[in-house]
Amino acid sequence: MSELTIDRSGGGLGRASLGLGLLAPMLFFLGTVTGVFWFLGAIVGLAAVLAGVQALRKHRDDRADRRLAIAGLVLGAAIAGWFVVYVVLDAAAGRS
């Protein structure tokens, strides 16, 4: 028998961050195409960033959870940043 064991004590914050980080661009771009609820992507992206930061703080030794948290954090930050750029450009176009 193998002595390989699976430890699921990570808590899931890294997975949650990655899941939210993957959902954020879908919501944001779907919202910009349809014109409805485009800000939801940014809110979900911000949630991904917060969950990613919490996971990184909580699981300093768990490399797998840290990788998931970093991926979710990057995706969430990219969408939140894109939202800021989108709003600034929209406001600048409205002033012209």
mmCIF file as gemmi writes it, N, C-alpha and C atoms, coordinates in Angstrom:
data_model
loop_
_atom_site.group_PDB
_atom_site.id
_atom_site.type_symbol
_atom_site.label_atom_id
_atom_site.label_alt_id
_atom_site.label_comp_id
_atom_site.label_asym_id
_atom_site.label_entity_id
_atom_site.label_seq_id
_atom_site.pdbx_PDB_ins_code
_atom_site.Cartn_x
_atom_site.Cartn_y
_atom_site.Cartn_z
_atom_site.occupancy
_atom_site.B_iso_or_equiv
_atom_site.pdbx_formal_charge
_atom_site.auth_seq_id
_atom_site.auth_asym_id
_atom_site.pdbx_PDB_model_num
ATOM 1 N N . MET Axp A 1 ? 0.831 -1.173 0 1 0 ? 1 A 1
ATOM 2 C CA . MET Axp A 1 ? 0 0 0 1 0 ? 1 A 1
ATOM 3 C C . MET Axp A 1 ? 0.881 1.245 0 1 0 ? 1 A 1
ATOM 4 N N . SER Axp A 2 ? 0.406 2.26 -0.613 1 0 ? 2 A 1
ATOM 5 C CA . SER Axp A 2 ? 1.13 3.524 -0.683 1 0 ? 2 A 1
ATOM 6 C C . SER Axp A 2 ? 0.918 4.321 0.598 1 0 ? 2 A 1
ATOM 7 N N . GLU Axp A 3 ? 1.91 5.096 0.96 1 0 ? 3 A 1
ATOM 8 C CA . GLU Axp A 3 ? 1.795 5.937 2.135 1 0 ? 3 A 1
ATOM 9 C C . GLU Axp A 3 ? 1.428 7.372 1.764 1 0 ? 3 A 1
ATOM 10 N N . LEU Axp A 4 ? 0.924 7.557 0.571 1 0 ? 4 A 1
ATOM 11 C CA . LEU Axp A 4 ? 0.519 8.863 0.105 1 0 ? 4 A 1
ATOM 12 C C . LEU Axp A 4 ? -0.787 9.261 0.778 1 0 ? 4 A 1
ATOM 13 N N . THR Axp A 5 ? -0.803 10.43 1.377 1 0 ? 5 A 1
ATOM 14 C CA . THR Axp A 5 ? -2.016 10.924 2.016 1 0 ? 5 A 1
ATOM 15 C C . THR Axp A 5 ? -2.372 12.279 1.427 1 0 ? 5 A 1
ATOM 16 N N . ILE Axp A 6 ? -3.635 12.572 1.444 1 0 ? 6 A 1
ATOM 17 C CA . ILE Axp A 6 ? -4.127 13.853 0.95 1 0 ? 6 A 1
ATOM 18 C C . ILE Axp A 6 ? -4.611 14.651 2.142 1 0 ? 6 A 1
ATOM 19 N N . ASP Axp A 7 ? -4.072 15.848 2.277 1 0 ? 7 A 1
ATOM 20 C CA . ASP Axp A 7 ? -4.441 16.724 3.376 1 0 ? 7 A 1
ATOM 21 C C . ASP Axp A 7 ? -5.327 17.842 2.833 1 0 ? 7 A 1
ATOM 22 N N . ARG Axp A 8 ? -6.548 17.883 3.274 1 0 ? 8 A 1
ATOM 23 C CA . ARG Axp A 8 ? -7.496 18.902 2.813 1 0 ? 8 A 1
ATOM 24 C C . ARG Axp A 8 ? -7.747 19.945 3.905 1 0 ? 8 A 1
ATOM 25 N N . SER Axp A 9 ? -6.746 20.275 4.689 1 0 ? 9 A 1
ATOM 26 C CA . SER Axp A 9 ? -6.939 21.216 5.787 1 0 ? 9 A 1
ATOM 27 C C . SER Axp A 9 ? -6.695 22.652 5.368 1 0 ? 9 A 1
ATOM 28 N N . GLY Axp A 10 ? -6.562 22.909 4.079 1 0 ? 10 A 1
ATOM 29 C CA . GLY Axp A 10 ? -6.266 24.243 3.59 1 0 ? 10 A 1
ATOM 30 C C . GLY Axp A 10 ? -7.355 25.263 3.845 1 0 ? 10 A 1
ATOM 31 N N . GLY Axp A 11 ? -8.585 24.852 3.948 1 0 ? 11 A 1
ATOM 32 C CA . GLY Axp A 11 ? -9.655 25.781 4.214 1 0 ? 11 A 1
ATOM 33 C C . GLY Axp A 11 ? -10.348 26.275 2.964 1 0 ? 11 A 1
ATOM 34 N N . GLY Axp A 12 ? -9.719 26.188 1.822 1 0 ? 12 A 1
ATOM 35 C CA . GLY Axp A 12 ? -10.371 26.538 0.575 1 0 ? 12 A 1
ATOM 36 C C . GLY Axp A 12 ? -10.311 27.99 0.165 1 0 ? 12 A 1
ATOM 37 N N . LEU Axp A 13 ? -9.597 28.836 0.897 1 0 ? 13 A 1
ATOM 38 C CA . LEU Axp A 13 ? -9.522 30.241 0.506 1 0 ? 13 A 1
ATOM 39 C C . LEU Axp A 13 ? -8.807 30.421 -0.836 1 0 ? 13 A 1
ATOM 40 N N . GLY Axp A 14 ? -7.798 29.619 -1.087 1 0 ? 14 A 1
ATOM 41 C CA . GLY Axp A 14 ? -7.102 29.702 -2.366 1 0 ? 14 A 1
ATOM 42 C C . GLY Axp A 14 ? -8.005 29.299 -3.514 1 0 ? 14 A 1
ATOM 43 N N . ARG Axp A 15 ? -8.763 28.23 -3.294 1 0 ? 15 A 1
ATOM 44 C CA . ARG Axp A 15 ? -9.71 27.788 -4.322 1 0 ? 15 A 1
ATOM 45 C C . ARG Axp A 15 ? -10.812 28.817 -4.53 1 0 ? 15 A 1
ATOM 46 N N . ALA Axp A 16 ? -11.273 29.412 -3.455 1 0 ? 16 A 1
ATOM 47 C CA . ALA Axp A 16 ? -12.307 30.443 -3.567 1 0 ? 16 A 1
ATOM 48 C C . ALA Axp A 16 ? -11.774 31.649 -4.331 1 0 ? 16 A 1
ATOM 49 N N . SER Axp A 17 ? -10.543 32.035 -4.043 1 0 ? 17 A 1
ATOM 50 C CA . SER Axp A 17 ? -9.933 33.154 -4.746 1 0 ? 17 A 1
ATOM 51 C C . SER Axp A 17 ? -9.808 32.87 -6.236 1 0 ? 17 A 1
ATOM 52 N N . LEU Axp A 18 ? -9.373 31.659 -6.574 1 0 ? 18 A 1
ATOM 53 C CA . LEU Axp A 18 ? -9.252 31.297 -7.982 1 0 ? 18 A 1
ATOM 54 C C . LEU Axp A 18 ? -10.621 31.244 -8.656 1 0 ? 18 A 1
ATOM 55 N N . GLY Axp A 19 ? -11.599 30.674 -7.994 1 0 ? 19 A 1
ATOM 56 C CA . GLY Axp A 19 ? -12.945 30.612 -8.565 1 0 ? 19 A 1
ATOM 57 C C . GLY Axp A 19 ? -13.528 31.995 -8.813 1 0 ? 19 A 1
ATOM 58 N N . LEU Axp A 20 ? -13.372 32.892 -7.845 1 0 ? 20 A 1
ATOM 59 C CA . LEU Axp A 20 ? -13.85 34.259 -8.017 1 0 ? 20 A 1
ATOM 60 C C . LEU Axp A 20 ? -13.044 34.992 -9.087 1 0 ? 20 A 1
ATOM 61 N N . GLY Axp A 21 ? -11.735 34.711 -9.121 1 0 ? 21 A 1
ATOM 62 C CA . GLY Axp A 21 ? -10.893 35.337 -10.132 1 0 ? 21 A 1
ATOM 63 C C . GLY Axp A 21 ? -11.239 34.888 -11.541 1 0 ? 21 A 1
ATOM 64 N N . LEU Axp A 22 ? -11.695 33.658 -11.705 1 0 ? 22 A 1
ATOM 65 C CA . LEU Axp A 22 ? -12.129 33.178 -13.022 1 0 ? 22 A 1
ATOM 66 C C . LEU Axp A 22 ? -13.521 33.698 -13.382 1 0 ? 22 A 1
ATOM 67 N N . LEU Axp A 23 ? -14.362 33.889 -12.391 1 0 ? 23 A 1
ATOM 68 C CA . LEU Axp A 23 ? -15.71 34.384 -12.634 1 0 ? 23 A 1
ATOM 69 C C . LEU Axp A 23 ? -15.726 35.88 -12.956 1 0 ? 23 A 1
ATOM 70 N N . ALA Axp A 24 ? -14.799 36.632 -12.38 1 0 ? 24 A 1
ATOM 71 C CA . ALA Axp A 24 ? -14.78 38.083 -12.542 1 0 ? 24 A 1
ATOM 72 C C . ALA Axp A 24 ? -14.669 38.531 -14.004 1 0 ? 24 A 1
ATOM 73 N N . PRO Axp A 25 ? -13.721 38.009 -14.802 1 0 ? 25 A 1
ATOM 74 C CA . PRO Axp A 25 ? -13.664 38.479 -16.189 1 0 ? 25 A 1
ATOM 75 C C . PRO Axp A 25 ? -14.897 38.087 -16.999 1 0 ? 25 A 1
ATOM 76 N N . MET Axp A 26 ? -15.46 36.936 -16.693 1 0 ? 26 A 1
ATOM 77 C CA . MET Axp A 26 ? -16.673 36.532 -17.413 1 0 ? 26 A 1
ATOM 78 C C . MET Axp A 26 ? -17.809 37.513 -17.149 1 0 ? 26 A 1
ATOM 79 N N . LEU Axp A 27 ? -18.007 37.853 -15.886 1 0 ? 27 A 1
ATOM 80 C CA . LEU Axp A 27 ? -19.066 38.796 -15.541 1 0 ? 27 A 1
ATOM 81 C C . LEU Axp A 27 ? -18.795 40.183 -16.103 1 0 ? 27 A 1
ATOM 82 N N . PHE Axp A 28 ? -17.552 40.629 -16.013 1 0 ? 28 A 1
ATOM 83 C CA . PHE Axp A 28 ? -17.219 41.975 -16.472 1 0 ? 28 A 1
ATOM 84 C C . PHE Axp A 28 ? -17.422 42.104 -17.98 1 0 ? 28 A 1
ATOM 85 N N . PHE Axp A 29 ? -16.872 41.168 -18.746 1 0 ? 29 A 1
ATOM 86 C CA . PHE Axp A 29 ? -16.975 41.288 -20.196 1 0 ? 29 A 1
ATOM 87 C C . PHE Axp A 29 ? -18.384 40.992 -20.691 1 0 ? 29 A 1
ATOM 88 N N . LEU Axp A 30 ? -19.089 40.09 -20.049 1 0 ? 30 A 1
ATOM 89 C CA . LEU Axp A 30 ? -20.479 39.848 -20.407 1 0 ? 30 A 1
ATOM 90 C C . LEU Axp A 30 ? -21.313 41.089 -20.112 1 0 ? 30 A 1
ATOM 91 N N . GLY Axp A 31 ? -21.012 41.736 -19.008 1 0 ? 31 A 1
ATOM 92 C CA . GLY Axp A 31 ? -21.729 42.964 -18.656 1 0 ? 31 A 1
ATOM 93 C C . GLY Axp A 31 ? -21.436 44.112 -19.588 1 0 ? 31 A 1
ATOM 94 N N . THR Axp A 32 ? -20.197 44.224 -20.067 1 0 ? 32 A 1
ATOM 95 C CA . THR Axp A 32 ? -19.882 45.308 -20.999 1 0 ? 32 A 1
ATOM 96 C C . THR Axp A 32 ? -20.515 45.062 -22.364 1 0 ? 32 A 1
ATOM 97 N N . VAL Axp A 33 ? -20.661 43.816 -22.744 1 0 ? 33 A 1
ATOM 98 C CA . VAL Axp A 33 ? -21.293 43.502 -24.031 1 0 ? 33 A 1
ATOM 99 C C . VAL Axp A 33 ? -22.798 43.762 -23.961 1 0 ? 33 A 1
ATOM 100 N N . THR Axp A 34 ? -23.423 43.324 -22.877 1 0 ? 34 A 1
ATOM 101 C CA . THR Axp A 34 ? -24.869 43.472 -22.752 1 0 ? 34 A 1
ATOM 102 C C . THR Axp A 34 ? -25.265 44.829 -22.192 1 0 ? 34 A 1
ATOM 103 N N . GLY Axp A 35 ? -24.356 45.516 -21.513 1 0 ? 35 A 1
ATOM 104 C CA . GLY Axp A 35 ? -24.658 46.813 -20.924 1 0 ? 35 A 1
ATOM 105 C C . GLY Axp A 35 ? -25.366 46.736 -19.591 1 0 ? 35 A 1
ATOM 106 N N . VAL Axp A 36 ? -25.483 45.536 -19.04 1 0 ? 36 A 1
ATOM 107 C CA . VAL Axp A 36 ? -26.204 45.351 -17.782 1 0 ? 36 A 1
ATOM 108 C C . VAL Axp A 36 ? -25.257 44.751 -16.744 1 0 ? 36 A 1
ATOM 109 N N . PHE Axp A 37 ? -25.225 45.33 -15.591 1 0 ? 37 A 1
ATOM 110 C CA . PHE Axp A 37 ? -24.463 44.812 -14.441 1 0 ? 37 A 1
ATOM 111 C C . PHE Axp A 37 ? -22.979 44.612 -14.742 1 0 ? 37 A 1
ATOM 112 N N . TRP Axp A 38 ? -22.363 45.491 -15.482 1 0 ? 38 A 1
ATOM 113 C CA . TRP Axp A 38 ? -20.948 45.33 -15.805 1 0 ? 38 A 1
ATOM 114 C C . TRP Axp A 38 ? -20.055 45.54 -14.591 1 0 ? 38 A 1
ATOM 115 N N . PHE Axp A 39 ? -20.561 46.203 -13.581 1 0 ? 39 A 1
ATOM 116 C CA . PHE Axp A 39 ? -19.776 46.444 -12.374 1 0 ? 39 A 1
ATOM 117 C C . PHE Axp A 39 ? -19.66 45.2 -11.493 1 0 ? 39 A 1
ATOM 118 N N . LEU Axp A 40 ? -20.486 44.176 -11.73 1 0 ? 40 A 1
ATOM 119 C CA . LEU Axp A 40 ? -20.415 42.961 -10.919 1 0 ? 40 A 1
ATOM 120 C C . LEU Axp A 40 ? -19.066 42.256 -11.069 1 0 ? 40 A 1
ATOM 121 N N . GLY Axp A 41 ? -18.49 42.314 -12.252 1 0 ? 41 A 1
ATOM 122 C CA . GLY Axp A 41 ? -17.172 41.718 -12.462 1 0 ? 41 A 1
ATOM 123 C C . GLY Axp A 41 ? -16.122 42.347 -11.571 1 0 ? 41 A 1
ATOM 124 N N . ALA Axp A 42 ? -16.197 43.665 -11.418 1 0 ? 42 A 1
ATOM 125 C CA . ALA Axp A 42 ? -15.236 44.359 -10.557 1 0 ? 42 A 1
ATOM 126 C C . ALA Axp A 42 ? -15.443 44.005 -9.092 1 0 ? 42 A 1
ATOM 127 N N . ILE Axp A 43 ? -16.682 43.866 -8.681 1 0 ? 43 A 1
ATOM 128 C CA . ILE Axp A 43 ? -16.973 43.501 -7.288 1 0 ? 43 A 1
ATOM 129 C C . ILE Axp A 43 ? -16.471 42.09 -6.997 1 0 ? 43 A 1
ATOM 130 N N . VAL Axp A 44 ? -16.725 41.174 -7.919 1 0 ? 44 A 1
ATOM 131 C CA . VAL Axp A 44 ? -16.243 39.801 -7.75 1 0 ? 44 A 1
ATOM 132 C C . VAL Axp A 44 ? -14.719 39.761 -7.808 1 0 ? 44 A 1
ATOM 133 N N . GLY Axp A 45 ? -14.118 40.597 -8.674 1 0 ? 45 A 1
ATOM 134 C CA . GLY Axp A 45 ? -12.656 40.691 -8.738 1 0 ? 45 A 1
ATOM 135 C C . GLY Axp A 45 ? -12.056 41.179 -7.431 1 0 ? 45 A 1
ATOM 136 N N . LEU Axp A 46 ? -12.701 42.167 -6.826 1 0 ? 46 A 1
ATOM 137 C CA . LEU Axp A 46 ? -12.237 42.659 -5.53 1 0 ? 46 A 1
ATOM 138 C C . LEU Axp A 46 ? -12.36 41.581 -4.462 1 0 ? 46 A 1
ATOM 139 N N . ALA Axp A 47 ? -13.437 40.805 -4.517 1 0 ? 47 A 1
ATOM 140 C CA . ALA Axp A 47 ? -13.601 39.687 -3.574 1 0 ? 47 A 1
ATOM 141 C C . ALA Axp A 47 ? -12.497 38.649 -3.785 1 0 ? 47 A 1
ATOM 142 N N . ALA Axp A 48 ? -12.11 38.412 -5.042 1 0 ? 48 A 1
ATOM 143 C CA . ALA Axp A 48 ? -11.02 37.474 -5.335 1 0 ? 48 A 1
ATOM 144 C C . ALA Axp A 48 ? -9.707 37.97 -4.75 1 0 ? 48 A 1
ATOM 145 N N . VAL Axp A 49 ? -9.474 39.264 -4.857 1 0 ? 49 A 1
ATOM 146 C CA . VAL Axp A 49 ? -8.248 39.842 -4.289 1 0 ? 49 A 1
ATOM 147 C C . VAL Axp A 49 ? -8.244 39.681 -2.772 1 0 ? 49 A 1
ATOM 148 N N . LEU Axp A 50 ? -9.353 39.997 -2.14 1 0 ? 50 A 1
ATOM 149 C CA . LEU Axp A 50 ? -9.418 39.88 -0.676 1 0 ? 50 A 1
ATOM 150 C C . LEU Axp A 50 ? -9.258 38.439 -0.215 1 0 ? 50 A 1
ATOM 151 N N . ALA Axp A 51 ? -9.902 37.503 -0.91 1 0 ? 51 A 1
ATOM 152 C CA . ALA Axp A 51 ? -9.76 36.086 -0.547 1 0 ? 51 A 1
ATOM 153 C C . ALA Axp A 51 ? -8.332 35.605 -0.79 1 0 ? 51 A 1
ATOM 154 N N . GLY Axp A 52 ? -7.709 36.091 -1.863 1 0 ? 52 A 1
ATOM 155 C CA . GLY Axp A 52 ? -6.329 35.712 -2.153 1 0 ? 52 A 1
ATOM 156 C C . GLY Axp A 52 ? -5.355 36.217 -1.097 1 0 ? 52 A 1
ATOM 157 N N . VAL Axp A 53 ? -5.547 37.443 -0.662 1 0 ? 53 A 1
ATOM 158 C CA . VAL Axp A 53 ? -4.681 38.002 0.381 1 0 ? 53 A 1
ATOM 159 C C . VAL Axp A 53 ? -4.855 37.236 1.687 1 0 ? 53 A 1
ATOM 160 N N . GLN Axp A 54 ? -6.11 36.931 2.038 1 0 ? 54 A 1
ATOM 161 C CA . GLN Axp A 54 ? -6.359 36.149 3.255 1 0 ? 54 A 1
ATOM 162 C C . GLN Axp A 54 ? -5.718 34.768 3.163 1 0 ? 54 A 1
ATOM 163 N N . ALA Axp A 55 ? -5.824 34.124 2.006 1 0 ? 55 A 1
ATOM 164 C CA . ALA Axp A 55 ? -5.235 32.797 1.84 1 0 ? 55 A 1
ATOM 165 C C . ALA Axp A 55 ? -3.725 32.852 1.942 1 0 ? 55 A 1
ATOM 166 N N . LEU Axp A 56 ? -3.112 33.879 1.375 1 0 ? 56 A 1
ATOM 167 C CA . LEU Axp A 56 ? -1.654 34.003 1.455 1 0 ? 56 A 1
ATOM 168 C C . LEU Axp A 56 ? -1.189 34.232 2.886 1 0 ? 56 A 1
ATOM 169 N N . ARG Axp A 57 ? -1.945 34.996 3.628 1 0 ? 57 A 1
ATOM 170 C CA . ARG Axp A 57 ? -1.584 35.241 5.028 1 0 ? 57 A 1
ATOM 171 C C . ARG Axp A 57 ? -1.784 33.999 5.889 1 0 ? 57 A 1
ATOM 172 N N . LYS Axp A 58 ? -2.855 33.266 5.61 1 0 ? 58 A 1
ATOM 173 C CA . LYS Axp A 58 ? -3.212 32.129 6.452 1 0 ? 58 A 1
ATOM 174 C C . LYS Axp A 58 ? -2.375 30.888 6.161 1 0 ? 58 A 1
ATOM 175 N N . HIS Axp A 59 ? -2.033 30.659 4.902 1 0 ? 59 A 1
ATOM 176 C CA . HIS Axp A 59 ? -1.365 29.423 4.496 1 0 ? 59 A 1
ATOM 177 C C . HIS Axp A 59 ? 0.024 29.712 3.946 1 0 ? 59 A 1
ATOM 178 N N . ARG Axp A 60 ? 0.923 30.084 4.803 1 0 ? 60 A 1
ATOM 179 C CA . ARG Axp A 60 ? 2.283 30.411 4.37 1 0 ? 60 A 1
ATOM 180 C C . ARG Axp A 60 ? 3.07 29.169 3.931 1 0 ? 60 A 1
ATOM 181 N N . ASP Axp A 61 ? 2.734 28.002 4.467 1 0 ? 61 A 1
ATOM 182 C CA . ASP Axp A 61 ? 3.493 26.786 4.169 1 0 ? 61 A 1
ATOM 183 C C . ASP Axp A 61 ? 2.84 25.896 3.113 1 0 ? 61 A 1
ATOM 184 N N . ASP Axp A 62 ? 1.584 26.108 2.814 1 0 ? 62 A 1
ATOM 185 C CA . ASP Axp A 62 ? 0.858 25.27 1.861 1 0 ? 62 A 1
ATOM 186 C C . ASP Axp A 62 ? 1.065 25.822 0.449 1 0 ? 62 A 1
ATOM 187 N N . ARG Axp A 63 ? 1.993 25.205 -0.289 1 0 ? 63 A 1
ATOM 188 C CA . ARG Axp A 63 ? 2.353 25.728 -1.607 1 0 ? 63 A 1
ATOM 189 C C . ARG Axp A 63 ? 1.223 25.63 -2.612 1 0 ? 63 A 1
ATOM 190 N N . ALA Axp A 64 ? 0.44 24.575 -2.552 1 0 ? 64 A 1
ATOM 191 C CA . ALA Axp A 64 ? -0.649 24.399 -3.511 1 0 ? 64 A 1
ATOM 192 C C . ALA Axp A 64 ? -1.717 25.477 -3.321 1 0 ? 64 A 1
ATOM 193 N N . ASP Axp A 65 ? -2.101 25.731 -2.071 1 0 ? 65 A 1
ATOM 194 C CA . ASP Axp A 65 ? -3.118 26.741 -1.802 1 0 ? 65 A 1
ATOM 195 C C . ASP Axp A 65 ? -2.584 28.132 -2.134 1 0 ? 65 A 1
ATOM 196 N N . ARG Axp A 66 ? -1.303 28.358 -1.903 1 0 ? 66 A 1
ATOM 197 C CA . ARG Axp A 66 ? -0.702 29.651 -2.239 1 0 ? 66 A 1
ATOM 198 C C . ARG Axp A 66 ? -0.731 29.899 -3.744 1 0 ? 66 A 1
ATOM 199 N N . ARG Axp A 67 ? -0.482 28.859 -4.533 1 0 ? 67 A 1
ATOM 200 C CA . ARG Axp A 67 ? -0.519 29.023 -5.99 1 0 ? 67 A 1
ATOM 201 C C . ARG Axp A 67 ? -1.92 29.401 -6.457 1 0 ? 67 A 1
ATOM 202 N N . LEU Axp A 68 ? -2.913 28.739 -5.921 1 0 ? 68 A 1
ATOM 203 C CA . LEU Axp A 68 ? -4.286 29.06 -6.276 1 0 ? 68 A 1
ATOM 204 C C . LEU Axp A 68 ? -4.647 30.481 -5.848 1 0 ? 68 A 1
ATOM 205 N N . ALA Axp A 69 ? -4.193 30.855 -4.656 1 0 ? 69 A 1
ATOM 206 C CA . ALA Axp A 69 ? -4.481 32.194 -4.15 1 0 ? 69 A 1
ATOM 207 C C . ALA Axp A 69 ? -3.821 33.259 -5.012 1 0 ? 69 A 1
ATOM 208 N N . ILE Axp A 70 ? -2.587 33.019 -5.435 1 0 ? 70 A 1
ATOM 209 C CA . ILE Axp A 70 ? -1.885 33.994 -6.278 1 0 ? 70 A 1
ATOM 210 C C . ILE Axp A 70 ? -2.576 34.125 -7.627 1 0 ? 70 A 1
ATOM 211 N N . ALA Axp A 71 ? -2.995 33.011 -8.211 1 0 ? 71 A 1
ATOM 212 C CA . ALA Axp A 71 ? -3.692 33.065 -9.498 1 0 ? 71 A 1
ATOM 213 C C . ALA Axp A 71 ? -5.004 33.845 -9.377 1 0 ? 71 A 1
ATOM 214 N N . GLY Axp A 72 ? -5.774 33.58 -8.336 1 0 ? 72 A 1
ATOM 215 C CA . GLY Axp A 72 ? -7.018 34.312 -8.126 1 0 ? 72 A 1
ATOM 216 C C . GLY Axp A 72 ? -6.785 35.775 -7.845 1 0 ? 72 A 1
ATOM 217 N N . LEU Axp A 73 ? -5.748 36.063 -7.086 1 0 ? 73 A 1
ATOM 218 C CA . LEU Axp A 73 ? -5.415 37.445 -6.764 1 0 ? 73 A 1
ATOM 219 C C . LEU Axp A 73 ? -5.031 38.222 -8.026 1 0 ? 73 A 1
ATOM 220 N N . VAL Axp A 74 ? -4.237 37.616 -8.885 1 0 ? 74 A 1
ATOM 221 C CA . VAL Axp A 74 ? -3.813 38.292 -10.122 1 0 ? 74 A 1
ATOM 222 C C . VAL Axp A 74 ? -5.009 38.52 -11.046 1 0 ? 74 A 1
ATOM 223 N N . LEU Axp A 75 ? -5.837 37.493 -11.22 1 0 ? 75 A 1
ATOM 224 C CA . LEU Axp A 75 ? -7.013 37.655 -12.079 1 0 ? 75 A 1
ATOM 225 C C . LEU Axp A 75 ? -7.978 38.705 -11.521 1 0 ? 75 A 1
ATOM 226 N N . GLY Axp A 76 ? -8.223 38.657 -10.235 1 0 ? 76 A 1
ATOM 227 C CA . GLY Axp A 76 ? -9.121 39.634 -9.619 1 0 ? 76 A 1
ATOM 228 C C . GLY Axp A 76 ? -8.576 41.047 -9.69 1 0 ? 76 A 1
ATOM 229 N N . ALA Axp A 77 ? -7.275 41.214 -9.466 1 0 ? 77 A 1
ATOM 230 C CA . ALA Axp A 77 ? -6.671 42.545 -9.535 1 0 ? 77 A 1
ATOM 231 C C . ALA Axp A 77 ? -6.688 43.079 -10.961 1 0 ? 77 A 1
ATOM 232 N N . ALA Axp A 78 ? -6.498 42.197 -11.938 1 0 ? 78 A 1
ATOM 233 C CA . ALA Axp A 78 ? -6.523 42.635 -13.341 1 0 ? 78 A 1
ATOM 234 C C . ALA Axp A 78 ? -7.908 43.167 -13.703 1 0 ? 78 A 1
ATOM 235 N N . ILE Axp A 79 ? -8.953 42.483 -13.292 1 0 ? 79 A 1
ATOM 236 C CA . ILE Axp A 79 ? -10.308 42.932 -13.616 1 0 ? 79 A 1
ATOM 237 C C . ILE Axp A 79 ? -10.662 44.193 -12.833 1 0 ? 79 A 1
ATOM 238 N N . ALA Axp A 80 ? -10.281 44.26 -11.569 1 0 ? 80 A 1
ATOM 239 C CA . ALA Axp A 80 ? -10.552 45.471 -10.782 1 0 ? 80 A 1
ATOM 240 C C . ALA Axp A 80 ? -9.811 46.661 -11.383 1 0 ? 80 A 1
ATOM 241 N N . GLY Axp A 81 ? -8.574 46.457 -11.813 1 0 ? 81 A 1
ATOM 242 C CA . GLY Axp A 81 ? -7.816 47.524 -12.463 1 0 ? 81 A 1
ATOM 243 C C . GLY Axp A 81 ? -8.425 47.928 -13.794 1 0 ? 81 A 1
ATOM 244 N N . TRP Axp A 82 ? -8.864 46.943 -14.563 1 0 ? 82 A 1
ATOM 245 C CA . TRP Axp A 82 ? -9.512 47.228 -15.843 1 0 ? 82 A 1
ATOM 246 C C . TRP Axp A 82 ? -10.806 48.014 -15.625 1 0 ? 82 A 1
ATOM 247 N N . PHE Axp A 83 ? -11.517 47.711 -14.557 1 0 ? 83 A 1
ATOM 248 C CA . PHE Axp A 83 ? -12.738 48.445 -14.222 1 0 ? 83 A 1
ATOM 249 C C . PHE Axp A 83 ? -12.427 49.915 -13.973 1 0 ? 83 A 1
ATOM 250 N N . VAL Axp A 84 ? -11.357 50.185 -13.221 1 0 ? 84 A 1
ATOM 251 C CA . VAL Axp A 84 ? -10.971 51.573 -12.943 1 0 ? 84 A 1
ATOM 252 C C . VAL Axp A 84 ? -10.628 52.296 -14.25 1 0 ? 84 A 1
ATOM 253 N N . VAL Axp A 85 ? -9.852 51.631 -15.11 1 0 ? 85 A 1
ATOM 254 C CA . VAL Axp A 85 ? -9.498 52.234 -16.399 1 0 ? 85 A 1
ATOM 255 C C . VAL Axp A 85 ? -10.754 52.484 -17.229 1 0 ? 85 A 1
ATOM 256 N N . TYR Axp A 86 ? -11.657 51.542 -17.249 1 0 ? 86 A 1
ATOM 257 C CA . TYR Axp A 86 ? -12.902 51.65 -18.002 1 0 ? 86 A 1
ATOM 258 C C . TYR Axp A 86 ? -13.725 52.851 -17.525 1 0 ? 86 A 1
ATOM 259 N N . VAL Axp A 87 ? -13.849 53.005 -16.219 1 0 ? 87 A 1
ATOM 260 C CA . VAL Axp A 87 ? -14.637 54.102 -15.661 1 0 ? 87 A 1
ATOM 261 C C . VAL Axp A 87 ? -13.959 55.443 -15.941 1 0 ? 87 A 1
ATOM 262 N N . VAL Axp A 88 ? -12.64 55.515 -15.797 1 0 ? 88 A 1
ATOM 263 C CA . VAL Axp A 88 ? -11.913 56.767 -16.056 1 0 ? 88 A 1
ATOM 264 C C . VAL Axp A 88 ? -12.036 57.159 -17.524 1 0 ? 88 A 1
ATOM 265 N N . LEU Axp A 89 ? -11.868 56.201 -18.435 1 0 ? 89 A 1
ATOM 266 C CA . LEU Axp A 89 ? -11.993 56.518 -19.859 1 0 ? 89 A 1
ATOM 267 C C . LEU Axp A 89 ? -13.414 56.915 -20.219 1 0 ? 89 A 1
ATOM 268 N N . ASP Axp A 90 ? -14.382 56.269 -19.61 1 0 ? 90 A 1
ATOM 269 C CA . ASP Axp A 90 ? -15.771 56.637 -19.86 1 0 ? 90 A 1
ATOM 270 C C . ASP Axp A 90 ? -16.073 58.042 -19.361 1 0 ? 90 A 1
ATOM 271 N N . ALA Axp A 91 ? -15.541 58.381 -18.201 1 0 ? 91 A 1
ATOM 272 C CA . ALA Axp A 91 ? -15.746 59.725 -17.665 1 0 ? 91 A 1
ATOM 273 C C . ALA Axp A 91 ? -15.027 60.773 -18.521 1 0 ? 91 A 1
ATOM 274 N N . ALA Axp A 92 ? -13.834 60.433 -19.015 1 0 ? 92 A 1
ATOM 275 C CA . ALA Axp A 92 ? -13.096 61.383 -19.875 1 0 ? 92 A 1
ATOM 276 C C . ALA Axp A 92 ? -13.812 61.585 -21.202 1 0 ? 92 A 1
ATOM 277 N N . ALA Axp A 93 ? -14.399 60.531 -21.734 1 0 ? 93 A 1
ATOM 278 C CA . ALA Axp A 93 ? -15.132 60.661 -22.994 1 0 ? 93 A 1
ATOM 279 C C . ALA Axp A 93 ? -16.415 61.46 -22.809 1 0 ? 93 A 1
ATOM 280 N N . GLY Axp A 94 ? -16.991 61.389 -21.639 1 0 ? 94 A 1
ATOM 281 C CA . GLY Axp A 94 ? -18.22 62.126 -21.37 1 0 ? 94 A 1
ATOM 282 C C . GLY Axp A 94 ? -17.979 63.615 -21.203 1 0 ? 94 A 1
ATOM 283 N N . ARG Axp A 95 ? -16.797 64.011 -20.805 1 0 ? 95 A 1
ATOM 284 C CA . ARG Axp A 95 ? -16.479 65.434 -20.585 1 0 ? 95 A 1
ATOM 285 C C . ARG Axp A 95 ? -16.165 66.147 -21.889 1 0 ? 95 A 1
ATOM 286 N N . SER Axp A 96 ? -15.778 65.421 -22.913 1 0 ? 96 A 1
ATOM 287 C CA . SER Axp A 96 ? -15.38 66.069 -24.176 1 0 ? 96 A 1
ATOM 288 C C . SER Axp A 96 ? -16.539 66.709 -24.877 1 0 ? 96 A 1
